């Protein structure tokens, strides 16, 4: 039997699709990948899953009554199969109706960017291009991964580039670093993923090289498992969301030892003195000593002193995982990590300074030319209106309400129609019970989706979409050295169509078809994306092959850079010639811009501010366990949750809850059994796993289980273990309005 081999790409890895007689039968890892992800094994069963949406569907009452049906029946009513013509006509009529009756700012272009590694059939890009080319819509800015730091860092260092993986390269760290301090750890499971694809899984390689080099690693985290065993990392168990207090105590010791790099601070930073006065307690009467921090973060004062002493006189590197800033006041630890690296004089030195996300995704610090990867042009939003990504519930609950964001006062729009393409907000949003109630308010919800996700089940109009294997595309990431041709492997299943074709037909019905397509079909756009990427790389002296050669070969490998990249090396060498894009041109330890915003919850220099929920709060008396939510090891967010791999990892049929044995014993909870996890926002059922590497008073759950409330018993616990039933939906601060998943208290009981 002839086996066809098709090059392809997913967020969790490049691969060759194996096809026999028109059927996908396997996925062979990319030959150059040193550590292929086991998630490749979930691709075949997901393509042929019974959960595929096979036909266009419309909610029964919506088909009969249109928007007058109301939203209360979403997720409960039967869905009715209709033709593509009927579904597209209905969707186009609703978009046009809402625009005529309420204006373009009543249309919401919803998505989350992990929908596809392909750059053409990238749902977030396409839904935005569709609405922008038609006159605009309400957009989203920021994200759930690092949305807090994205809006903080430009005020402090003039860019959020270090969040995207452009950090000091691993070869530089291996050659020069003498102490690696990781807040939130260096979890290998997160290194399986990269937005735009991961042809080379490099995280494990670099961490093994770090261990081989004998560079000490300190893992400051509530869980020991945040670092792989082979690193032999020193674990510093810390109470969740108290990293800022720990960092302030380290600063206090550095100042006490009189080893601050005053010359660097004088020439490369502004605002050291106000920060130092706060650390010493001169401005508020509270010295931020190790004894002070000990009572907050639970780390003994003497251990804090020892770590501070080890930072003195060595080349040190400080990194924070994305999880560290996904909490109320999440700006503070990131700002303080930069401040500590600055006070130590490490910024811009080979192997020294700071970075973010080394334990959060693949490609951070990967040696790669500083050139863009392939991407599709989205265009500008004529409406020029967007909300912070994590503030959807508030937008739906309180249209017309003003809210602060990044120094401005914005107003929530009155959204009447949501068009969601790519992503599952019933996984990644906080306080899902509250979100579910808000989701009933729009008049119309249209969802483009491959599978019957919780979001698709709560739509009025559902448009079935092809998987990446059923269309051609091109993929690649700015942190990966490969551009990948994504050849269609099989014919579209059922009645599925690509997002591009769906939006092209909708745009034609609404009179802006040419503006959306740009006169190009699928293959034309793939060639355009490739040639644009090639032209951008040519400016850096990198020559791509012609498109036909690339498409036939299936991939193109960019060269490794000749020199190790060091973040802010040019700035360190000459801050006058290479100033940062901050008002002062320097690192802002005190931000005059933030001071001018006069925000009650984000002062102009980094501080310790207790979150609303943590183990030191009053609420801990009723809910004495701090819930830490993490990325899963067996899926990407909620993608592939139904596949055999993640289903096989369920415990008693539910998402696993990790708990220290002592905490479990105190509650009569037994490993392998179902437990009830609850707080005032809701309750869920989980399967208990005991882990001595979890800090006492802390429980850990992965995100991504598919939201499964009991429709017959609204007050019953959610059945799958969808952890965001429990998390608190407030902005990290009025500066950044990021997602707050980590500031969450719960209690656990045996069932």
N, C-alpha and C positions, 0 to 999 in steps of 0.2 A: 504493500500500500504506500502510495506517494505521500510524504509528509511535506507540506509547505511551511516555510519558515519566514516569519514576518517580524521585522524589528519594531519594538514598541517601548512604552515608558509609562510608569505610574509614579505617584509621589513617593512610593516606598521602593522604587527600583526600576532600572531598565531591564528589559528581558526580550527574548525571542518567543513570539507566539507560535505554537506548533498546531497546525491545522491538518486534519484528515477528512477528506470528502466534505469539505465545507463546515466542519465542526471543530471548534477549539478543543484541543485535548490536553494541552500542557503549556507551561511557561518556563522556559529555560533561562536561568540568570545570565545577565550580560557578562561576556567573557572577561572584561576588565574590572569587574566589581570584586573587591577583595573580601567583602562580607555581605553577600546577598541576604535580603530580608526574608524570613519565613512567610511573610504576608503574601508573597507571590503565589503561594499555594491556595490562597483564597480567591484568586481571580476567576478560575474556571467555574467553580460552584456559584460564584456571584453572577456571572454572565447568564447561567442557565437556571438561576434561582426561581422558585415559584413565587417569589415576592416581586418579580418584575411587573411593572405596569404594562399591560399588553395593548390596551386601547385607550383612546381619549375618553375621559369620564367626566361627568358633571353631577354635582350633588342633586339629589332628587327634587327637593323643594326649590332649589335655585333654578333648575331647568324649567320648572313650572311657573315660578313667580319672579325670577330674576333677583335683583338686589332687595326687593321687598321681602324676600324670605327671611332676612335677618341671619345673624351668625350663630345663634344658639345651637343649631343642629350640627355644626361642623364637628366631624369626628364621630358622630353617632348615626347620622342618616345613611341610607343606602346610596351608592354611587351608580349612576346609569351610564351605560356605554353609548357613545355617540360617534358619528363619523368625524374625520379630521375637518371636513368642510364646516360641519356644524360647530365643532369646538372652536376653530379659529374665528369663524364669523361671530360667535358669542363673545369670545375674548376681545376681539377688535371693537365690537359694539360697546362693551363695558368700558374699555379704555377711552373710547371717544366720548361716551356719555359722561363719564366722570370729569373728563377735561372740560366739556361744554358746561356742565352744571357747577363745577367747583374749581376749575382751573388746574394747571399742570402740577401745582404744589399739593394736590390731593392724590397724586400718583407716587407710589413708593417702589423704587427699584431695589428689591432686597436680594441679597446673596451673601455667601461667605466663600472666600477665595480658594479653598481646598478642593473645589469641585472636580477639576481635571488637571493633570500635568500638562496636557496639550495647551498650547498658547492660542490657537484659533478657537477651538471648541471649549474655551474656558468660560464657564457660565457667568461668572461675575463680570468679566469683560464684555460679554455679549449682551447681557441684560442692560448694562449701563449704556453701551453703544446704541442699542435699540431705542431706549428712552431719550438719550441725549440727542440723537439724530432726529427725533420727532418733536423736539421742543423742550425737553428737560423733564426731570422728576426729582423727588427727594432722594438724595444719595446717602450713603453711610461713609464716615471717615473713621480711621483707626481700625482696630481689630480686637479680638478677644485674646490674642496671644501676647502682644506687648503694647496694647493700646495706651496704657498709662505712660510708659517710658517714651513712646513715640511723640507725645506732646510736651513732655518735660525736657528731654535732652536738648532740643534746639535752644532752649533758654540757657542751658548750662554749658554745652560744648558746641553749639551752633549746628548740630546735625543729629539725626537719629541713625546714621549709617551703621554704627556698631551693632545695632539690633538686627540688621539684615545679613549678618555673617562677615562683614568686612572688618574683622578684628586682626590684631597682631597675629601673624602666621605662626602655625605650630612649629615649623623649623626654627624660627627665632626664639620661641619659648624653650625648645629643647636645648638650644645652644647656650642660653644665657640665664634662664630663670633658676632661682635657688629656693623659692617657696611659692607654692600655688595654693591660693586660698579661694575655696569655692563655696559660695552661699547658695544653698539649694542643690548642691551636688553636681554630679556628672553622669546622669542616668543613661546607660547604653540604649535602653528601649527607645528613647526619643531620637537617637541618632539614626533610626531607620528612615526618618522622614525628611523631605525637603520640598518646599513649594516649588513646583516646576520640575520635580523629578530628581532622583539621586542615582546617576549611573555609577558613581563611585561612593560606596559607603566607607567613609574615611575616619569616622569618629573613634571606632575601636582601635584602629591602627595607631592613631596619634596618642590615645590614652595608654596603649601598651608601650609605645616609645617613651612616654612620660615616666612610666614605671621603670622601664629599662635604664633610663637616664638617672634614676635614683633621686628624682626631684620630690621632696616631701609635699604631700597633698593633704590639706585640711578640709574636711567636709563638714560645713556648718549647716545642719539640716535636722528636721525632726525624725528622719529615717536614715538608718545606716545603709540601706539598699540603694540610696541615691548615687552611690559610687560602686563600681564593680570591685569584686574581691581582689583581683590581680593588682589593683592600684595600691593596696595596703594603706589606704587613706586613714588618717586620724579622724575619728568621728567625734564631733562636738554636738551632742544632742541639745537642741534649742527649742524653746516654745515657739510654735508657729507665729508668724507676723511680728516677731520682736527683733528682727535683724538690725533695725535702726539703733536700738538701745545697745546692742553688742558692738556695733561699729563706733558709736559715740564713745563707749568705754575704751576701745582700742585707741581712738584719737586722744582721749584724755591721758592715757599712758604715754603715748608718743610725745605729747606736749610736756608731761611731767619729766620725762627723760631728757628733754631739751635736745631732741634729735630731728626736729622738723627742718626741712630743707628751705630755709628762709630765703635763700637766693632765688630758687625756683618759684616760690610763692610770690616774691616781689615782682618778677618779670613775666610770669605766665598765668597768674590768677588775679582775681579781684575778690575782696570780701573776706580775706582770711581772719582779720581781727574780730569782726562781729561773730563769726563762727567760733573762734577760739574763746571769746568772752562767754558765749553760751555753753561751750564744753566745760569751761572752768567754773561755771555757775555764777559768773559775775553779772549776767544780765537777768537771771531769774532766781538766783539764790540756791540753785540745785546743781552742785558739781556732778558731772556725768562720770563718776568713778566706777571702777569694776564692782564695788559693793552696791552702788546704786543699780547698775545693770543686772547684777546677780538676782535681785528681787524681781526683776521684770522678765528676763529671758531664761532664768533657771540654770545658767552656766555659772559655776563657782568663780568667785572673783579672782582667785589665784590662777585659775586656768586662763582667764582673760589676760591677766598680766603676763603669763608665760608666752601666750601667742603674740602679744604686743612686742615683747622683747625679741622674739624670733624674727619679727619684721624689720628690726633695726639693723642697718648695715648690710643688707642682702638685696639682691635683685628679686623683687616680689611681683606677682601677678594676681590681681583680684578679679574674680568673675562672679556674676549673679545669674542664676537661672531666670527664665521668664516668670516662673511661678512667684518669685520673690516680690515682683511688682503687681501681681494680680491680687491685691488686697487693699483694704481701706488704708489710706495714707501710703500706698505703694510707691509713691515718688521718693520717699525719704531714704530707704536703703540704697537705691540706685545713686542718688545724689551723694550720699555719704561714702559709697564705694569710690566714687570719683574724687571726693574730698580726701579720703585717706590715701589714695594713690598719689594725689597731688602733694599732700603734706609730707609724704615720704620721698617726694621728688622722683617718682618712678615713671611718670607719664612721658611717653615718647622715647623711652629707652628700649633697646632690643631685649625682648623677653620680659619686659616689665610693664607696669601700668594697670589698665583695667580693660575689661571686655564683658560682653553679655551673651547669654544663650549657648555657652559651650556644652551645657548639658540639656539643651532644649530642642535642638534640631541638628541635622547633618549639615556639614559644610562650613560651620563657623571656624574661622582661622585656616580654612583650606587654601593652600597655595594655588592661586588662579589669577590670571591677568585681570586688571580692574576695568573690564569691559562689560557691556550689557549682554544678557542672554536674549533669546528670542522673545518677542512680545507683540501683541496686536494693539494697534492704536484704538483707544476708546473714544477720544474726542472730549471736548469741553462740555460741561453741563450748562446749557443756556440759563437754567433756573438759578444756578449758583447757590443752591441750598442743600445742606446735608446735616444729619444728626450724628453724634458720636455713636459708633456701632452698638455699644452696649446699652443704649438708652431707648430701645424700641418700646418697652412696656410703658414707660412714662409718656412717650410720644402718643401712644394710642389711648392712654388713660386721660390725658390732660391737654388736648389740643388748645393752642393759644396761650399756654402757660410759658412765661419767660424762665430761662435757666442760664446759669453762667457756664462758660466754656472757654478756656484758654485766653482769659482776659476780656472776653466779649460777653454781652448778654444776647442770647438768641431766643427764639420763640418756637415752641413745638408746632409743627404744621398740623392741619386737620386732614389726616390721610383717610381717604375713602376706599382706595384700591391698593392692595399689595400684590406685586408680581414677584414671586420668589423663584429663583433659578440657581440651583447649586447650594448645598449646605442644608443643615437641619437645625433651625433655631430651637426646636423642642429637645435638643441635646445641649447646645452650647450656651443658651441663655440662662441667667440665674432666676431662682424662685419661679419654677415652671407652673405652679398652681396659679400664681398671680398673672403670669404671662398668658396662660390659657384663657383666663377671663378677659384679658385685654384683646386677645386674638379674635374674640367674638364681635368686636366693635366695627371693623371695616365693613363696607357694603359688599365688597367683592375681593376674593382671594384667588389668584391664579398661581399654579405651581407647575413648573417644568421639572420633571424628576424621572429617574430610572426605576427606582424601587418604591414600594409602598412604605415610605418612611412615616413617622408620626406627623411630619409637616404635610406630606401629600394627603394623608388621611383627613386632614383638617382644612382642605381646600374646597373651593366651589367648582373650579375648573382645573382638571389635571391633564397635562400634556405629556405623553410618554416619550422619553428621550433614549437615544442609543447609548450604549457603553462606548468607551474609547476604542474597543476592538472592532466596532462596527462602523468606523469612519476613519478617514485619513487626518493626520495632524502633524504638528512639529512641537517638540518639547525641549526643555533645557532650563537651567537655573543660572543666575549670576554667581553662584557659589560652587558650581559644578563645572568640570572641564569638558563636558561633552554636550554637543547638540545632537538630538536624536530624531531621526525620521520615524514617524509613527504610521506604519502602513496598516490600512484596513485589513483585518484578518478574516472576518466572516461577514456575511450579509446581515443587515439589520434584522433583529428578531421581532416577531409579532408585528405591531404597527408602529414601532418606535421610529422617530426621526431625530436628526441632530438639532441641537439648540440653534445652530446657525440657520438651518432651513426653516425651523419654526419661526424664528424672529424675522427672517426675510419675508416669509409669507404674511406675517402680521404687519410688517412695515409696508408691504405692497398694498394691503387692504386699507391702511391708514394714510397712504399718500406719501410715504417717505422711503420707499423701497430702495431707490437708487442711492439715497444718502446713507442708508444702513449698509448696503452691500459694497458701496464704492465701485460698482460695476464689475466686481470680481466674484467668482464662484469659489468653492472650497479649495480646489487646487491652486487657483490664482492667488488666494490669500496666503496659502502655505508658502508659495514662492515669494510673495511680497514680504512676509515675515522673515524668511530666510535671507533675502537679499538686503533687507534693512539691517539685520543683525550682522551680516557680512560687511556691510559698509561701515558700521560703527566700529567693528573690530579692525578694519583696514586702517583706520586712523591711528591705531596703536601698533601698526606694523604686522598684524596677523592676517594672513591670506587664507580665505576660505576657498574650497573648491567650487566649481560651478554647481548650480542647483541639481542638474541631472546626475552628476557624479555623486553628490551628497545623497540624493534620494536612492540611488542604486546601492551605494555603500551602506546606508542605514545609519551612519553616525559620522561626526567629525570631532576630533579631539583637539582642544586648544592646548598650546604649549604651556609648560610650567613657567612662571616668571623667573627671570634671571636673579632677582634679588628678593630677600625676605621682606615682606611688608611689616612695618612697625607703625601702629596707629599713632598719629600725631608726631611722627619723627621730624617732619619738616617744620612744624610749629615749634617743637622743642629747640631745634637748631637755630631758628630765627623767627621769633614771634612777630617781629615787625614786617618781615617779608611774607610770612605765611600766617596771617592772623586767622583766628576762628571766626565763624559767622555769628558771633554774639555781639551785643552792643559795644562791649569793651574790646572785642577781639581776643579775649582771654577766657580761660575757664572761670566760670562765675560761681564762686562759693557763696556769694551773696548776690542775688539777682535784683537789680534795680527795677527791671521790668515787672517781675513778680511782685515786688514791693508796691509798685504802682497799681497793681490789680486790687490790692487791699482785700485779699481773700481770707475768710475766717479760718479756713482749714488747710492753707498751704502758705506758710510764712516765707519770707525772702531768703532764708538760708535753711539748710536741712535741720530737722529736729526729731525728737521722739514725740509722737502723738499716739495715744492709745486708741486702737480701733474700737468700734462699737461692740464687737464680740471678740473676745480672746480669753485666755485662761485666767487673766487677772481682773476680769470684769465682773460686775454683779451678776450678770446672766449665767456665769459658770456655776452658780449655786443650784440652778434648776437643770442646766444642760452642761455637765462638767467635762465633756470631751470635745476637743477641738478637731473638727473634720478637715483633713487635707485632701484636696482633689488633685489627681494626677492624670497624665496622659496614659492611655492603655498601652500594653506591650503587644497586643494581638490584633489591633485595628488602628485606623487613622481616625481620631475623634469617634464619630458614630458610624463611619463607613465600614462596611463588611461585618457589622455586629452579628448578622444572621448566619455568617459563614461557619463552617465546621470548626476552624481554629478557635475563634473566641467563644463559640458555644461550648466547646470542649473544656474551656477554662472556667466556665461558670461553676459556682459552688451551690449545690442543692438547687440548681436551676436558676440561680440569681447571680448578679454581679457580686464579686468578692469584697468583703470588708476586712481590712487588716487591723489587728488590735494586739496590744501587748498581753501576754498570758495573765498577768496579774489583774489587769483591768477586766478581762473576760471572766476570770474566776470570781471577782468581787460581785459580778452580776449574774452568775450562774449560767453563763453562755458557753456553749460547747462547740469546738471546732467542727466544721463541716455541716453544721445545722443553720437553719434560717434564723436570723435575728431581725428585730424591728429597730430601725434607726429613725429618730424623730426630733423635731423641735416645733416651735410655734408656727412655722411656715408649712409644715407637712410631715409626712412619714413615708418610709419605703421599707421594702424587705430586701435583705442582703444575705449572702452566705458567708459565714465566719471563717477567717483564716487567722491563726495565731502567729505572731512574729515578734521575737524578742528584739529585733532591730527597729521597732517602732517606739518612739518616746512614750513613756507612761503619760496618760491623759490625752493621747492623740489617737485618732483612728484615720485610716487612709482608704480612699476608694478611687478607682479609675472612672473617668467620665466615659460616655458613649453608649451605655445601654439604651435601647429604644424605649422611650416613654410609654408606659403601659398602665395607666390608671384603670381602676375597676369601674366601668360605666354604671353598674348596678348599685354601687356603694361609693358615692363620692367622697366620703370621709375615710374610706379604707386606705391602707398604705399602698403606694405605688408598687407594682408587682415585679418589675424587671431589675430594680436597683438603679434607677436613673438619678444620679446623685444631685443634679441641679434642682430637684424638688426641694432640697434643703437649704441651698445657698442663698445668700442675702443680696438682693438687687438694689444696691446703692452705688453711686459713682465713687471711685477711689478718692477723688476730691473734686472741688468745683473748678480746679485748674484743668484737669485732664479728663474727667468723667469716664475713666476706664472701668473695666469689669472688676467686680469684687467677689471673687469666688472663695478666697482663702480665709476671710474673716467670718468664720461660721462655727457655732457651737451646737452640739447635739447631745442626745443621750441614746444609749443602746440597751435593749432589753431582749431576753430570750422570748421566743414565740412558743 
